[in-house]
Amino acid sequence: MNLRIVALDERLDRSGFACGEEALDRYFRERVSQDVKRRVASCFVALGKTAVAGFYTLACAGIPVVDLPEALARRLPRYPTLPAIRIGRLAVALAFQGQGIGGVLLVDAMRRALRTEVAGFTLVVDAKSERAASFYEHHGFMRLASRPGTLFLPLATAQKALTP
Ligand SMILES: CC(C)(COP(=O)(O)OP(=O)(O)OC[C@H]1O[C@@H](n2cnc3c(N)ncnc32)[C@H](O)[C@@H]1OP(=O)(O)O)[C@@H](O)C(=O)NCCC(=O)NCCS
């Protein structure tokens, strides 16, 4: 499929976006450009030929070091909170689901997180449902033991996976 993933342009017509999760639809239709303007999220949009196929948001975040698995925490400085990059929301429009676009959006998020000049050692996401959590697990994210609805993927792991 011919997809372009670009930073959200607020002139884009988002009114028809539907992914099956009303809260995500409302967020994308009504709130995301405000969040971008206020610098609380960046938003990237997958554009099909005539419609928005999907979107995701990124923002800076922190993970308490005590929430990380001991084996990983041991290799990191003992700061109380370690820098992360959060995928705030991610959704694929119903008409485009099941075609690999969710995976393409995740890879795009990994690449952008690896490219940014602001450090974050991991991607992190708060899954909105068990279904969403298993989607992220399928793509290599791991659950935080203390908060199983929160999943993370170290960017060193992403980098290895993306390096040919
Ligand atoms: C979850 C969602 C983003 C998946 O997007 P998608 O484009 O339909 O998924 P893809 O076609 O990219 O699936 C990629 C892979 O993930 C797998 N997958 C998809 N949903 C899955 C799930 N719920 N559990 C486990 N694996 C899943 C697919 O089998 C596929 O595997 P493969 O690459 O080995 O063939 C999409 O269904 C969606 O937007 N749902 C509503 C909103 C939502 O729940 N967002 C979650 C983040 S908050």
PDBQT file of the ligand as one rigid body, heavy atoms in Angstrom, charges set to zero:
ROOT
HETATM    1  C1  LIG A 201      -4.530  -2.239  17.469  1.00  0.00    +0.000 C 
HETATM    2  C2  LIG A 201      -4.365  -1.629  16.063  1.00  0.00    +0.000 C 
HETATM    3  C3  LIG A 201      -3.539  -0.358  16.161  1.00  0.00    +0.000 C 
HETATM    4  C4  LIG A 201      -3.667  -2.647  15.155  1.00  0.00    +0.000 C 
HETATM    5  O1  LIG A 201      -3.450  -2.067  13.886  1.00  0.00    +0.000 OA
HETATM    6  P1  LIG A 201      -3.550  -2.928  12.552  1.00  0.00    +0.000 P 
HETATM    7  O2  LIG A 201      -3.049  -2.097  11.426  1.00  0.00    +0.000 OA
HETATM    8  O3  LIG A 201      -4.916  -3.492  12.414  1.00  0.00    +0.000 OA
HETATM    9  O4  LIG A 201      -2.563  -4.106  12.904  1.00  0.00    +0.000 OA
HETATM   10  P2  LIG A 201      -1.523  -4.738  11.911  1.00  0.00    +0.000 P 
HETATM   11  O5  LIG A 201      -2.244  -5.167  10.677  1.00  0.00    +0.000 OA
HETATM   12  O6  LIG A 201      -0.362  -3.798  11.750  1.00  0.00    +0.000 OA
HETATM   13  O7  LIG A 201      -1.025  -5.964  12.735  1.00  0.00    +0.000 OA
HETATM   14  C5  LIG A 201       0.363  -6.164  12.820  1.00  0.00    +0.000 C 
HETATM   15  C6  LIG A 201       0.592  -7.419  13.526  1.00  0.00    +0.000 C 
HETATM   16  O8  LIG A 201       0.056  -7.316  14.835  1.00  0.00    +0.000 OA
HETATM   17  C7  LIG A 201      -0.820  -8.390  15.085  1.00  0.00    +0.000 C 
HETATM   18  N1  LIG A 201      -1.906  -7.891  15.901  1.00  0.00    +0.000 N 
HETATM   19  C8  LIG A 201      -2.828  -6.968  15.573  1.00  0.00    +0.000 A 
HETATM   20  N2  LIG A 201      -3.665  -6.767  16.614  1.00  0.00    +0.000 NA
HETATM   21  C9  LIG A 201      -3.256  -7.622  17.600  1.00  0.00    +0.000 A 
HETATM   22  C10 LIG A 201      -3.710  -7.916  18.909  1.00  0.00    +0.000 A 
HETATM   23  N3  LIG A 201      -4.752  -7.280  19.422  1.00  0.00    +0.000 N 
HETATM   24  N4  LIG A 201      -3.039  -8.840  19.625  1.00  0.00    +0.000 NA
HETATM   25  C11 LIG A 201      -1.959  -9.490  19.121  1.00  0.00    +0.000 A 
HETATM   26  N5  LIG A 201      -1.485  -9.247  17.890  1.00  0.00    +0.000 NA
HETATM   27  C12 LIG A 201      -2.126  -8.332  17.146  1.00  0.00    +0.000 A 
HETATM   28  C13 LIG A 201      -1.291  -8.846  13.725  1.00  0.00    +0.000 C 
HETATM   29  O9  LIG A 201      -1.646 -10.218  13.773  1.00  0.00    +0.000 OA
HETATM   30  C14 LIG A 201      -0.071  -8.618  12.865  1.00  0.00    +0.000 C 
HETATM   31  O10 LIG A 201       0.841  -9.700  12.996  1.00  0.00    +0.000 OA
HETATM   32  P3  LIG A 201       1.919 -10.052  11.857  1.00  0.00    +0.000 P 
HETATM   33  O11 LIG A 201       2.713  -8.781  11.607  1.00  0.00    +0.000 OA
HETATM   34  O12 LIG A 201       2.742 -11.106  12.500  1.00  0.00    +0.000 OA
HETATM   35  O13 LIG A 201       1.100 -10.462  10.694  1.00  0.00    +0.000 OA
HETATM   36  C15 LIG A 201      -5.745  -1.318  15.416  1.00  0.00    +0.000 C 
HETATM   37  O14 LIG A 201      -6.509  -2.489  15.395  1.00  0.00    +0.000 OA
HETATM   38  C16 LIG A 201      -6.516  -0.211  16.106  1.00  0.00    +0.000 C 
HETATM   39  O15 LIG A 201      -6.315   0.964  15.822  1.00  0.00    +0.000 OA
HETATM   40  N6  LIG A 201      -7.440  -0.551  17.016  1.00  0.00    +0.000 N 
HETATM   41  C17 LIG A 201      -8.251   0.412  17.709  1.00  0.00    +0.000 C 
HETATM   42  C18 LIG A 201      -7.442   1.371  18.569  1.00  0.00    +0.000 C 
HETATM   43  C19 LIG A 201      -6.518   0.678  19.548  1.00  0.00    +0.000 C 
HETATM   44  O16 LIG A 201      -6.867  -0.303  20.206  1.00  0.00    +0.000 OA
HETATM   45  N7  LIG A 201      -5.270   1.211  19.648  1.00  0.00    +0.000 N 
HETATM   46  C20 LIG A 201      -4.239   0.607  20.477  1.00  0.00    +0.000 C 
HETATM   47  C21 LIG A 201      -3.299   1.603  21.038  1.00  0.00    +0.000 C 
HETATM   48  S1  LIG A 201      -3.996   2.600  22.322  1.00  0.00    +0.000 SA
ENDROOT
TORSDOF 0
